[in-house]
Amino acid sequence: MARKTVVMGGTSEQPPEAASPPLAPFVIDGREMDDDLRPQALTEIVGQQKVVDRVRIMLAAAQTRGDALGHLLLEGPPGLGKTTLAMVLPKELGSDFQITSGPTLKAPKDLLPYLTRATERSVLFIDEIHRLPPAVEEFIYPAMEDFRIDIALGEGLNARTVNMTLKPFTIVGATTRSGMLTAPLRDRFVNRAHFDFYETAELATLLRKNARKLRTELQEEAAIEISQRSRGTPRKANNLLRWIRDFAQVQQARSITASIAREALAMIEIDAIGLEELDRKYLMTLITIFSGGPAGLSAIGHSMNVPTDTVEDEIEPFLLRQGFIQRTPRGRMVTAAAWSHLRLTPPAPL
């Protein structure tokens, strides 16, 4: 069956010839274009091996029976490949694919076209599914359990309900906050998979594969250097790879070496373990203004002139993983590891 995807939601002078030729861009119709870095099959996915192995069994069983794949919930921090895996599933099944997100489905009528358009054994991917409004969530329950929906026609005394049968299909939900899912919705997913942060070796493998897709030569030491600064996140690693590829091309480098990678990353102020400008600003705010803490989230946000939700959702998670801050009942505190990393001497205890 053919698979389809529905998504909602002047003359310039030439530079002088360099001693070593620059990285060659991939050109189509005179425009430089990057290949799609997303894997196209399960065998191309790097990392998350436990998840991939379980999904491979689910797919094999469903294809053997000729059934639709059981509903699947993908949970974990952003940038780890949840959407990538969801987009691989219909390619493995040879089925249709639709994609939307929780915030765009504001009422049941917004979800209805997706459900009625779903073909047999197709996949409907709902990103940020924890942000579904209650009315939409309740509307989706019979569709997930019995492949039917109840549609209300008319209003008042003339209102009537029409029961519509749907073709068996699969809902794949992705969430970065599984704790915000209601129990009834969570329980309707037959299968669940949790995504973990990547190891340095896994990211290095991923970068080498993607460098080839970008028509770029990436040396082994450079791949390790980038991986160590990518916070264990493939999305971050790929973004850094693109930046370093551009930097190397402008520098007319034949390949990306470790020194080129370090120079490029220094320009965007990413240090040896992946700390960025805002991370260091957060730590220095705690140290210089609050003497290392404790300090409340609002006080830190106002001192940095950064919204508190940005502080809590984008800055603190990585610092907590690195053991650089602690969340205590009295507020945030800088740890000894952070003082050491910043090469600062903590104040003597009173």
Residue frames as qw, qx, qy, qz and C-alpha x, y, z in Angstrom:
[[0.000, 0.888, 0.460, 0.000, 0.00, 0.00, 0.00],
 [0.367, 0.571, -0.044, 0.733, 1.28, 3.45, -0.89],
 [0.459, -0.525, -0.459, 0.550, 2.23, 5.43, 2.18],
 [0.121, 0.732, 0.164, 0.650, 1.29, 9.06, 2.61],
 [0.400, -0.266, -0.482, 0.733, 2.09, 11.60, 5.27],
 [0.105, -0.811, -0.361, -0.448, -0.27, 14.31, 6.47],
 [0.430, -0.089, -0.404, 0.802, 1.14, 17.11, 8.63],
 [0.199, -0.870, -0.424, -0.156, -1.10, 19.49, 10.64],
 [0.512, -0.726, -0.047, 0.457, -0.45, 21.28, 12.72],
 [0.117, 0.923, -0.339, -0.139, 24.22, 40.35, -8.77],
 [0.847, 0.321, -0.385, 0.175, 27.53, 38.52, -9.77],
 [0.616, -0.751, 0.237, 0.006, 29.84, 37.56, -6.95],
 [0.328, 0.707, -0.626, 0.028, 33.58, 37.14, -7.20],
 [0.940, -0.091, -0.327, 0.036, 35.05, 33.71, -6.66],
 [0.522, -0.794, 0.308, 0.047, 37.44, 33.39, -3.69],
 [0.283, 0.670, -0.681, -0.082, 41.05, 32.54, -4.44],
 [0.879, 0.020, -0.470, -0.074, 41.90, 28.88, -4.58],
 [0.575, -0.702, 0.363, -0.213, 42.96, 27.53, -1.19],
 [0.059, 0.527, -0.848, -0.005, 45.86, 25.23, -0.46],
 [0.099, 0.108, 0.985, -0.093, 43.46, 22.53, 0.73],
 [0.265, -0.318, -0.563, -0.715, 40.02, 22.30, -0.91],
 [0.405, -0.175, 0.412, -0.797, 37.01, 23.18, 1.24],
 [0.364, 0.193, 0.884, -0.220, 34.29, 20.74, 2.20],
 [0.120, -0.100, -0.639, -0.753, 32.05, 20.19, -0.80],
 [0.478, 0.145, 0.426, -0.754, 28.39, 21.06, -0.27],
 [0.320, 0.305, 0.885, 0.151, 25.60, 18.90, -1.64],
 [0.194, 0.346, -0.112, -0.911, 24.02, 20.96, -4.43],
 [0.315, 0.445, 0.826, 0.144, 20.68, 20.39, -6.14],
 [0.213, 0.813, 0.441, 0.314, 19.45, 22.90, -8.73],
 [0.281, 0.608, -0.142, 0.729, 22.10, 25.36, -7.60],
 [0.496, -0.687, 0.146, -0.510, 21.02, 25.24, -3.96],
 [0.205, 0.313, -0.859, 0.349, 22.96, 23.65, -1.13],
 [0.769, -0.329, -0.143, -0.528, 20.79, 21.09, 0.60],
 [0.219, -0.389, 0.841, -0.305, 21.34, 18.78, 3.56],
 [0.477, -0.110, -0.838, -0.242, 20.20, 15.20, 3.35],
 [0.691, -0.535, -0.072, -0.481, 17.52, 14.22, 5.81],
 [0.091, 0.475, -0.796, 0.363, 19.37, 13.04, 8.90],
 [0.726, -0.171, 0.404, -0.530, 16.44, 11.04, 10.25],
 [0.233, -0.155, 0.950, 0.139, 16.79, 7.26, 9.93],
 [0.578, 0.136, -0.358, -0.721, 14.47, 5.63, 7.41],
 [0.814, -0.089, -0.549, -0.168, 14.39, 2.17, 9.00],
 [0.762, -0.637, 0.061, -0.094, 14.80, 0.53, 12.41],
 [0.900, 0.000, 0.015, 0.436, 18.18, -0.85, 11.36],
 [0.405, 0.587, -0.039, 0.700, 19.46, 2.73, 10.87],
 [0.432, -0.841, -0.031, -0.325, 18.57, 3.91, 14.37],
 [0.506, 0.318, -0.582, 0.551, 21.62, 4.39, 16.61],
 [0.063, -0.181, 0.602, -0.775, 21.21, 3.99, 20.36],
 [0.644, -0.054, 0.253, -0.720, 18.07, 3.25, 22.40],
 [0.289, 0.214, -0.903, -0.235, 18.75, -0.42, 21.72],
 [0.135, 0.190, 0.892, -0.387, 16.32, -1.76, 24.31],
 [0.453, 0.494, 0.257, -0.696, 13.50, 0.32, 22.86],
 [0.442, 0.463, -0.546, -0.540, 14.35, -0.67, 19.28],
 [0.110, 0.109, -0.988, -0.017, 14.48, -4.38, 20.19],
 [0.274, 0.340, 0.753, -0.491, 11.05, -4.24, 21.82],
 [0.471, 0.559, -0.002, -0.683, 9.55, -2.32, 18.92],
 [0.286, 0.362, -0.788, -0.406, 11.00, -4.81, 16.47],
 [0.045, 0.128, 0.978, -0.157, 9.16, -7.63, 18.29],
 [0.357, 0.501, 0.459, -0.641, 5.91, -5.62, 18.33],
 [0.416, 0.537, -0.346, -0.647, 6.18, -5.01, 14.59],
 [0.185, 0.212, -0.931, -0.232, 6.97, -8.63, 13.76],
 [0.161, 0.267, 0.890, -0.333, 4.04, -9.91, 15.84],
 [0.398, 0.566, 0.261, -0.673, 1.57, -7.42, 14.37],
 [0.383, 0.493, -0.538, -0.566, 2.67, -8.15, 10.80],
 [0.040, 0.074, -0.995, -0.052, 2.44, -11.92, 11.38],
 [0.209, 0.436, 0.787, -0.383, -1.14, -11.59, 12.64],
 [0.132, 0.461, 0.546, 0.687, -2.07, -8.94, 10.09],
 [0.273, -0.807, -0.496, 0.168, -3.24, -6.68, 12.90],
 [0.097, 0.893, -0.083, 0.431, -2.67, -3.03, 13.66],
 [0.472, 0.206, -0.570, 0.640, 0.26, -2.31, 15.95],
 [0.427, -0.674, -0.557, 0.231, -0.79, -1.80, 19.57],
 [0.021, -0.960, -0.041, -0.277, -0.98, 1.81, 20.72],
 [0.760, 0.010, -0.239, 0.604, 2.48, 3.00, 21.77],
 [0.229, -0.972, -0.044, -0.030, 3.52, 5.71, 24.23],
 [0.700, 0.292, -0.200, 0.621, 7.03, 7.14, 23.86],
 [0.380, -0.919, -0.095, -0.048, 8.27, 9.06, 26.89],
 [0.751, -0.186, -0.012, 0.633, 11.50, 10.82, 27.77],
 [0.180, -0.685, 0.024, 0.706, 13.36, 14.15, 27.57],
 [0.563, 0.787, 0.061, -0.246, 13.27, 16.15, 24.32],
 [0.279, 0.795, -0.507, -0.185, 15.70, 15.47, 21.48],
 [0.452, -0.375, 0.809, -0.025, 16.25, 11.75, 22.10],
 [0.102, 0.153, -0.852, -0.490, 14.49, 10.36, 19.02],
 [0.401, 0.319, 0.744, -0.428, 10.83, 9.85, 19.92],
 [0.543, 0.643, 0.036, -0.538, 9.56, 11.54, 16.76],
 [0.219, 0.527, -0.752, -0.330, 12.20, 9.74, 14.70],
 [0.170, -0.005, 0.982, -0.085, 11.02, 6.34, 15.90],
 [0.470, 0.495, 0.531, -0.502, 7.39, 7.27, 15.33],
 [0.475, 0.674, -0.231, -0.516, 8.16, 8.23, 11.73],
 [0.076, 0.378, -0.900, -0.205, 10.00, 4.95, 11.12],
 [0.459, 0.113, 0.813, -0.341, 7.06, 2.78, 12.21],
 [0.682, 0.553, 0.243, -0.412, 4.78, 3.39, 9.19],
 [0.387, 0.660, -0.582, -0.275, 7.72, 2.85, 6.87],
 [0.124, -0.249, 0.956, -0.097, 8.32, -0.54, 8.47],
 [0.484, 0.316, 0.725, -0.373, 4.60, -1.33, 8.28],
 [0.140, 0.150, 0.673, 0.711, 4.15, 0.08, 4.77],
 [0.045, -0.709, -0.700, 0.073, 1.17, 2.05, 6.02],
 [0.084, 0.796, 0.184, 0.571, -0.13, 5.61, 6.02],
 [0.497, -0.246, -0.418, 0.720, 1.09, 8.17, 8.53],
 [0.094, -0.849, -0.245, -0.458, -0.49, 11.24, 10.09],
 [0.518, -0.099, -0.426, 0.736, 1.14, 13.61, 12.54],
 [0.207, -0.807, -0.194, -0.518, -0.25, 16.26, 14.88],
 [0.320, 0.164, -0.610, 0.707, 0.36, 17.56, 18.39],
 [0.241, -0.525, -0.744, 0.335, -1.59, 17.95, 21.61],
 [0.059, -0.454, -0.206, 0.865, -1.67, 21.78, 21.68],
 [0.180, 0.090, -0.490, -0.848, -3.24, 21.97, 18.18],
 [0.343, -0.354, -0.830, -0.262, -6.14, 19.69, 19.13],
 [0.111, -0.151, 0.370, -0.910, -8.23, 22.19, 21.06],
 [0.672, 0.074, 0.297, -0.675, -11.61, 20.47, 20.61],
 [0.680, 0.066, 0.730, -0.001, -12.91, 17.04, 19.47],
 [0.644, 0.728, 0.185, -0.145, -13.72, 18.48, 16.04],
 [0.128, 0.830, -0.520, -0.156, -9.98, 19.11, 15.54],
 [0.368, -0.332, 0.868, 0.027, -9.21, 15.43, 16.09],
 [0.747, 0.350, 0.452, -0.339, -12.13, 14.10, 14.05],
 [0.628, 0.685, -0.271, -0.249, -10.53, 14.49, 10.58],
 [0.045, 0.559, -0.827, 0.036, -7.50, 12.46, 11.66],
 [0.500, -0.044, 0.814, -0.294, -9.64, 9.63, 12.99],
 [0.736, 0.496, 0.318, -0.334, -11.96, 9.42, 9.99],
 [0.506, 0.746, -0.398, -0.173, -9.02, 9.62, 7.58],
 [0.356, -0.505, 0.785, -0.038, -7.09, 6.81, 9.31],
 [0.751, 0.270, -0.497, -0.342, -6.69, 3.78, 7.07],
 [0.958, -0.271, -0.060, -0.072, -6.31, 0.21, 8.25],
 [0.860, -0.211, -0.037, 0.463, -3.07, -0.34, 10.22],
 [0.319, 0.737, -0.047, 0.593, -2.07, 3.30, 9.70],
 [0.548, -0.283, -0.422, 0.664, -0.23, 5.33, 12.34],
 [0.085, -0.894, -0.180, -0.402, -1.43, 8.55, 13.96],
 [0.591, -0.026, -0.385, 0.709, 1.39, 10.30, 15.83],
 [0.254, -0.904, -0.219, -0.264, 0.40, 12.80, 18.54],
 [0.513, 0.256, -0.392, 0.719, 3.37, 14.77, 19.86],
 [0.052, -0.170, 0.434, -0.883, 3.20, 16.34, 23.32],
 [0.436, -0.378, -0.732, -0.361, 0.18, 14.21, 24.03],
 [0.337, -0.388, -0.648, 0.563, 0.13, 15.28, 27.67],
 [0.041, 0.226, 0.072, -0.971, -1.19, 18.66, 26.49],
 [0.184, -0.366, -0.764, -0.499, -4.46, 17.27, 25.12],
 [0.384, -0.265, 0.199, -0.862, -7.46, 19.12, 26.56],
 [0.382, -0.002, 0.835, -0.396, -9.79, 16.94, 28.72],
 [0.699, 0.431, 0.214, -0.529, -12.61, 17.01, 26.13],
 [0.574, 0.568, -0.536, -0.246, -10.30, 15.74, 23.37],
 [0.019, -0.353, 0.912, -0.207, -8.81, 13.13, 25.67],
 [0.540, 0.141, 0.690, -0.460, -12.23, 11.71, 26.54],
 [0.690, 0.540, -0.068, -0.476, -13.23, 11.76, 22.86],
 [0.405, 0.560, -0.709, -0.141, -10.22, 9.63, 21.96],
 [0.450, -0.281, 0.787, -0.314, -10.90, 6.85, 24.48],
 [0.817, 0.267, 0.441, -0.259, -13.44, 4.82, 22.42],
 [0.616, 0.714, -0.302, -0.141, -11.31, 5.33, 19.32],
 [0.065, 0.597, -0.788, 0.136, -8.34, 3.72, 21.07],
 [0.458, -0.142, 0.813, -0.329, -10.29, 0.89, 22.71],
 [0.607, 0.366, 0.682, -0.182, -13.07, -0.02, 20.29],
 [0.227, -0.026, 0.566, 0.792, -12.14, 1.84, 17.08],
 [0.007, -0.703, -0.645, -0.301, -15.36, 3.83, 17.13],
 [0.110, -0.040, -0.223, 0.968, -16.39, 7.40, 17.86],
 [0.050, 0.704, 0.695, -0.139, -19.67, 9.03, 18.83],
 [0.171, 0.138, 0.212, 0.952, -20.50, 12.18, 16.85],
 [0.101, 0.601, 0.594, -0.524, -23.16, 14.56, 18.13],
 [0.136, 0.306, 0.525, 0.783, -25.31, 16.14, 15.41],
 [0.262, -0.693, -0.417, -0.526, -27.59, 19.09, 16.03],
 [0.090, 0.186, -0.539, 0.817, -28.40, 20.85, 19.25],
 [0.471, -0.091, 0.310, -0.821, -31.10, 20.83, 21.89],
 [0.753, 0.108, 0.502, -0.413, -34.15, 18.60, 21.36],
 [0.800, 0.552, -0.112, -0.205, -33.10, 17.81, 17.80],
 [0.013, -0.685, 0.728, 0.012, -29.66, 16.57, 18.78],
 [0.990, 0.008, 0.035, -0.135, -28.75, 13.00, 17.97],
 [0.368, -0.647, 0.646, 0.166, -25.65, 10.87, 18.25],
 [0.846, 0.446, -0.239, -0.166, -24.16, 8.92, 15.38],
 [0.720, -0.467, 0.492, 0.148, -21.82, 6.03, 16.08],
 [0.605, 0.706, -0.338, -0.147, -19.04, 5.73, 13.51],
 [0.930, -0.214, 0.227, 0.195, -16.81, 2.69, 13.18],
 [0.094, 0.860, -0.458, -0.204, -13.14, 3.30, 12.45],
 [0.868, 0.325, -0.367, 0.083, -10.62, 1.08, 10.76],
 [0.816, -0.502, -0.025, 0.287, -8.07, -0.48, 13.14],
 [0.425, 0.757, -0.203, 0.452, -5.14, 1.92, 13.43],
 [0.712, -0.256, -0.364, 0.543, -2.34, 2.81, 15.83],
 [0.108, -0.966, 0.013, -0.235, -1.93, 5.89, 17.98],
 [0.722, 0.015, -0.285, 0.630, 1.67, 6.69, 18.88],
 [0.234, -0.955, -0.117, -0.143, 1.93, 9.33, 21.58],
 [0.626, 0.220, -0.314, 0.679, 5.08, 11.16, 22.59],
 [0.377, -0.895, -0.148, -0.190, 5.54, 13.08, 25.80],
 [0.406, 0.469, -0.486, 0.616, 8.34, 14.80, 27.66],
 [0.258, -0.285, 0.535, -0.752, 6.24, 14.84, 30.83],
 [0.455, -0.174, -0.844, -0.225, 4.63, 11.46, 31.35],
 [0.153, -0.263, -0.729, 0.613, 3.66, 12.46, 34.89],
 [0.279, 0.232, 0.085, -0.928, 1.18, 14.95, 33.44],
 [0.415, -0.068, -0.744, -0.519, -0.74, 12.21, 31.62],
 [0.685, -0.255, 0.257, -0.633, -3.97, 11.15, 33.25],
 [0.420, -0.207, 0.879, -0.093, -4.15, 7.52, 34.36],
 [0.728, 0.427, 0.469, -0.259, -7.05, 6.64, 32.00],
 [0.554, 0.777, -0.237, -0.182, -5.11, 7.88, 28.96],
 [0.047, -0.631, 0.775, -0.005, -1.84, 6.28, 30.04],
 [0.568, -0.075, 0.797, -0.189, -3.52, 2.91, 30.62],
 [0.756, 0.540, 0.236, -0.285, -4.99, 2.83, 27.12],
 [0.379, 0.716, -0.569, -0.138, -1.52, 2.53, 25.62],
 [0.994, -0.058, -0.082, -0.038, -0.75, -1.16, 25.25],
 [0.819, 0.086, -0.106, 0.557, 2.97, -0.51, 24.91],
 [0.176, -0.981, 0.068, 0.041, 5.23, 2.05, 26.56],
 [0.810, 0.205, -0.081, 0.543, 8.88, 2.90, 25.87],
 [0.320, -0.917, 0.011, 0.239, 11.17, 5.20, 27.83],
 [0.654, 0.629, -0.115, 0.404, 14.04, 7.00, 26.09],
 [0.654, -0.635, -0.008, 0.412, 17.31, 7.54, 27.98],
 [0.094, 0.916, -0.307, -0.241, 20.18, 9.93, 27.31],
 [0.872, 0.434, -0.196, 0.111, 22.87, 8.66, 24.93],
 [0.746, -0.471, 0.196, 0.428, 26.39, 7.57, 25.82],
 [0.013, -0.774, 0.365, 0.518, 29.35, 9.37, 24.23],
 [0.295, -0.176, 0.850, 0.399, 30.21, 6.36, 22.04],
 [0.372, 0.560, 0.741, 0.008, 26.65, 6.14, 20.72],
 [0.193, 0.908, 0.122, -0.352, 26.60, 9.82, 19.82],
 [0.169, -0.600, 0.593, 0.509, 30.00, 9.51, 18.11],
 [0.363, 0.151, 0.874, 0.287, 28.63, 6.67, 15.96],
 [0.289, 0.777, 0.541, -0.141, 25.58, 8.74, 15.12],
 [0.023, 0.867, -0.151, -0.474, 27.71, 11.77, 14.19],
 [0.269, -0.342, 0.745, 0.505, 29.93, 9.74, 11.88],
 [0.347, 0.424, 0.816, 0.188, 26.87, 8.40, 10.03],
 [0.183, 0.888, 0.373, -0.198, 25.28, 11.82, 9.76],
 [0.169, -0.707, 0.364, 0.583, 28.54, 13.44, 8.65],
 [0.317, 0.003, 0.810, 0.494, 28.52, 11.10, 5.65],
 [0.233, 0.702, 0.672, 0.043, 24.95, 12.18, 4.87],
 [0.004, 0.943, 0.075, -0.325, 26.11, 15.80, 5.00],
 [0.745, 0.579, -0.050, 0.328, 28.97, 14.99, 2.58],
 [0.150, -0.881, 0.356, -0.274, 31.43, 15.88, 5.35],
 [0.738, 0.164, -0.582, 0.301, 34.57, 14.12, 6.53],
 [0.521, -0.745, 0.164, -0.383, 34.53, 13.86, 10.32],
 [0.427, 0.397, -0.757, 0.295, 37.59, 12.52, 12.10],
 [0.646, -0.351, -0.673, 0.076, 37.18, 10.15, 15.03],
 [0.370, -0.200, -0.456, 0.785, 38.64, 12.51, 17.64],
 [0.180, -0.112, -0.092, -0.973, 36.34, 15.28, 16.43],
 [0.582, -0.347, -0.590, -0.438, 33.31, 13.00, 16.74],
 [0.579, -0.356, -0.618, 0.395, 34.24, 12.25, 20.35],
 [0.189, -0.056, -0.209, 0.958, 34.83, 15.95, 21.06],
 [0.369, -0.228, -0.283, -0.856, 31.39, 16.90, 19.75],
 [0.633, -0.342, -0.675, -0.162, 29.71, 13.99, 21.54],
 [0.470, -0.243, -0.576, 0.623, 31.13, 15.01, 24.90],
 [0.007, 0.138, 0.155, -0.978, 29.56, 18.45, 24.52],
 [0.336, -0.199, -0.595, -0.702, 26.15, 17.30, 23.28],
 [0.459, -0.212, 0.442, -0.741, 24.53, 16.62, 26.67],
 [0.304, 0.042, 0.948, -0.084, 23.72, 13.04, 25.65],
 [0.502, 0.591, 0.417, -0.474, 21.15, 14.32, 23.14],
 [0.576, 0.228, 0.605, 0.501, 21.17, 13.42, 19.42],
 [0.233, 0.893, 0.349, 0.162, 19.30, 16.59, 18.42],
 [0.269, -0.916, 0.190, 0.230, 21.96, 18.70, 20.12],
 [0.614, -0.290, 0.573, 0.459, 24.74, 16.65, 18.51],
 [0.514, 0.509, 0.565, 0.398, 23.26, 17.07, 15.03],
 [0.065, 0.984, 0.163, 0.032, 22.85, 20.82, 15.51],
 [0.409, -0.766, 0.371, 0.331, 26.47, 21.14, 16.61],
 [0.650, 0.025, 0.613, 0.448, 27.59, 19.01, 13.66],
 [0.398, 0.774, 0.410, 0.272, 25.84, 21.32, 11.22],
 [0.127, -0.985, 0.077, 0.087, 27.44, 24.39, 12.82],
 [0.540, -0.550, 0.520, 0.368, 30.91, 22.85, 12.79],
 [0.639, 0.349, 0.570, 0.382, 30.41, 21.71, 9.17],
 [0.245, 0.931, 0.210, 0.172, 29.63, 25.34, 8.21],
 [0.346, -0.880, 0.272, 0.179, 32.60, 26.62, 10.24],
 [0.665, -0.245, 0.581, 0.400, 34.99, 24.13, 8.64],
 [0.566, 0.590, 0.475, 0.325, 33.72, 24.96, 5.16],
 [0.075, 0.994, 0.021, 0.077, 34.34, 28.69, 5.68],
 [0.454, -0.737, 0.459, 0.201, 37.78, 27.88, 7.07],
 [0.663, 0.574, -0.430, -0.216, 38.38, 25.83, 3.89],
 [0.419, -0.436, 0.784, -0.138, 39.30, 22.76, 5.91],
 [0.398, 0.192, -0.819, -0.368, 39.55, 19.43, 4.14],
 [0.575, -0.343, -0.740, -0.062, 37.94, 17.62, 7.06],
 [0.477, -0.758, 0.043, -0.443, 36.63, 18.30, 10.54],
 [0.564, 0.189, -0.660, 0.459, 39.45, 17.70, 13.01],
 [0.505, -0.581, -0.550, 0.324, 39.30, 17.88, 16.80],
 [0.306, -0.273, -0.096, 0.907, 41.00, 21.27, 16.75],
 [0.137, -0.247, -0.441, -0.852, 38.49, 22.61, 14.20],
 [0.465, -0.557, -0.662, -0.188, 35.64, 21.27, 16.34],
 [0.469, -0.503, -0.422, 0.590, 37.02, 22.89, 19.50],
 [0.164, -0.091, 0.111, 0.976, 37.51, 26.21, 17.72],
 [0.266, -0.368, -0.560, -0.693, 33.97, 26.17, 16.33],
 [0.525, -0.583, -0.619, 0.023, 32.44, 25.26, 19.68],
 [0.403, -0.343, -0.282, 0.800, 34.46, 27.93, 21.47],
 [0.005, 0.166, 0.281, 0.945, 32.94, 30.51, 19.13],
 [0.503, -0.475, -0.431, -0.579, 29.43, 29.62, 20.31],
 [0.225, -0.513, 0.525, -0.641, 30.63, 29.39, 23.93],
 [0.939, -0.207, -0.131, -0.243, 30.07, 25.70, 24.60],
 [0.208, -0.714, 0.654, -0.134, 32.65, 24.33, 27.01],
 [0.172, 0.350, -0.918, -0.078, 34.22, 20.89, 27.36],
 [0.130, 0.173, 0.943, -0.255, 31.20, 19.27, 29.04],
 [0.013, 0.519, 0.736, 0.436, 28.46, 21.11, 27.17],
 [0.135, -0.682, -0.438, 0.570, 27.76, 24.08, 29.42],
 [0.308, 0.631, 0.387, 0.598, 26.40, 27.05, 27.48],
 [0.113, 0.384, -0.144, 0.905, 26.30, 30.79, 28.18],
 [0.565, -0.520, -0.129, -0.627, 22.97, 30.63, 30.05],
 [0.866, -0.288, -0.390, 0.126, 24.15, 27.72, 32.18],
 [0.560, 0.052, -0.315, 0.765, 27.23, 29.62, 33.30],
 [0.142, -0.456, -0.005, -0.879, 25.15, 32.76, 33.84],
 [0.740, -0.495, -0.312, -0.331, 22.83, 30.77, 36.10],
 [0.815, -0.227, -0.350, 0.403, 25.70, 29.40, 38.16],
 [0.373, 0.199, -0.181, 0.888, 27.46, 32.77, 38.40],
 [0.365, -0.561, -0.153, -0.727, 24.19, 34.40, 39.46],
 [0.820, -0.479, -0.306, -0.063, 23.84, 31.92, 42.31],
 [0.752, -0.096, -0.250, 0.602, 27.48, 32.40, 43.26],
 [0.290, 0.240, -0.071, 0.924, 27.89, 36.17, 42.99],
 [0.347, -0.459, -0.124, -0.808, 24.45, 37.37, 44.06],
 [0.807, -0.434, -0.104, -0.386, 23.31, 34.62, 46.41],
 [0.216, -0.653, 0.700, -0.190, 26.73, 33.42, 47.65],
 [0.160, 0.183, -0.964, -0.108, 26.07, 29.96, 46.24],
 [0.584, -0.351, -0.550, -0.483, 22.53, 29.70, 47.59],
 [0.269, 0.447, 0.843, 0.132, 20.04, 28.77, 48.71],
 [0.173, 0.260, -0.103, -0.944, 17.91, 30.97, 46.45],
 [0.572, 0.430, 0.598, -0.360, 14.38, 30.69, 45.15],
 [0.523, 0.333, 0.633, 0.464, 13.53, 30.07, 41.49],
 [0.168, 0.915, 0.345, 0.124, 11.78, 33.42, 41.06],
 [0.313, -0.877, 0.183, 0.315, 14.68, 35.33, 42.60],
 [0.555, -0.226, 0.594, 0.537, 17.15, 33.61, 40.27],
 [0.428, 0.568, 0.604, 0.359, 14.97, 34.25, 37.21],
 [0.022, 0.983, 0.184, -0.014, 14.53, 37.93, 38.02],
 [0.431, -0.726, 0.341, 0.413, 18.25, 38.34, 38.68],
 [0.497, -0.054, 0.678, 0.539, 19.09, 36.76, 35.32],
 [0.398, 0.453, -0.078, -0.794, 16.24, 38.56, 33.53],
 [0.262, 0.089, -0.887, -0.371, 15.09, 35.15, 32.27],
 [0.717, -0.267, -0.153, -0.625, 11.55, 33.72, 32.63],
 [0.508, -0.404, 0.690, -0.321, 11.27, 31.21, 35.46],
 [0.921, 0.196, 0.273, -0.197, 9.84, 28.50, 33.19],
 [0.642, 0.671, -0.356, 0.107, 12.92, 28.83, 30.95],
 [0.112, -0.631, 0.689, -0.337, 15.14, 28.49, 34.01],
 [0.687, -0.189, 0.605, -0.357, 13.29, 25.44, 35.28],
 [0.888, 0.333, 0.277, -0.158, 12.72, 23.64, 31.98],
 [0.713, 0.669, -0.139, 0.156, 15.80, 24.52, 29.90],
 [0.160, 0.751, -0.526, 0.367, 18.66, 25.41, 32.24],
 [0.529, -0.517, 0.547, -0.393, 18.27, 23.44, 35.45],
 [0.983, 0.035, 0.072, -0.168, 17.78, 19.87, 34.10],
 [0.767, 0.461, -0.328, 0.302, 21.30, 19.58, 32.69],
 [0.005, 0.642, -0.517, 0.566, 22.88, 21.26, 35.72],
 [0.770, -0.345, 0.346, -0.412, 21.04, 18.80, 37.97],
 [0.975, 0.205, -0.079, 0.018, 22.26, 15.86, 35.86],
 [0.556, 0.555, -0.407, 0.466, 25.83, 17.15, 36.16],
 [0.665, -0.488, -0.440, 0.355, 25.47, 17.52, 39.92],
 [0.329, 0.307, -0.077, 0.890, 26.18, 21.26, 39.75],
 [0.331, -0.345, 0.144, -0.867, 23.10, 22.39, 41.67],
 [0.130, -0.241, -0.929, 0.248, 20.77, 21.01, 44.30],
 [0.390, -0.486, -0.304, -0.720, 17.09, 21.67, 44.76],
 [0.250, -0.122, -0.786, 0.552, 16.44, 21.95, 48.49],
 [0.143, -0.739, -0.656, 0.060, 13.36, 23.00, 50.47],
 [0.234, -0.740, -0.114, 0.620, 15.08, 26.34, 51.04],
 [0.419, 0.839, -0.111, -0.330, 15.95, 26.86, 47.35],
 [0.858, 0.454, -0.132, 0.200, 18.65, 26.17, 44.77],
 [0.498, -0.769, 0.349, 0.196, 22.25, 25.71, 45.88],
 [0.555, 0.675, -0.486, -0.029, 25.54, 25.43, 43.95],
 [0.958, -0.270, 0.032, 0.092, 27.52, 22.25, 44.68],
 [0.485, -0.650, 0.438, 0.387, 31.25, 21.80, 45.12],
 [0.654, 0.206, 0.593, 0.421, 31.43, 20.26, 41.63],
 [0.314, 0.876, 0.298, 0.214, 30.19, 23.52, 40.11],
 [0.267, -0.922, 0.220, 0.175, 32.73, 25.62, 42.02],
 [0.631, -0.331, 0.578, 0.398, 35.45, 23.26, 40.80],
 [0.591, 0.481, 0.539, 0.358, 34.30, 23.31, 37.17],
 [0.166, 0.955, 0.153, 0.190, 34.20, 27.12, 37.15],
 [0.657, 0.197, -0.294, 0.665, 37.64, 27.15, 38.81],
 [0.234, -0.707, 0.087, -0.662, 36.38, 29.20, 41.72],
 [0.290, 0.069, -0.799, 0.522, 37.07, 28.80, 45.43],
 [0.440, -0.645, -0.558, -0.280, 33.96, 28.28, 47.55],
 [0.211, -0.722, 0.272, -0.600, 33.62, 30.46, 50.64],
 [0.236, 0.161, -0.864, 0.416, 34.84, 29.02, 53.91],
 [0.477, -0.547, -0.659, -0.196, 32.03, 27.53, 56.03],
 [0.247, -0.694, 0.178, -0.652, 30.90, 29.68, 58.91]]
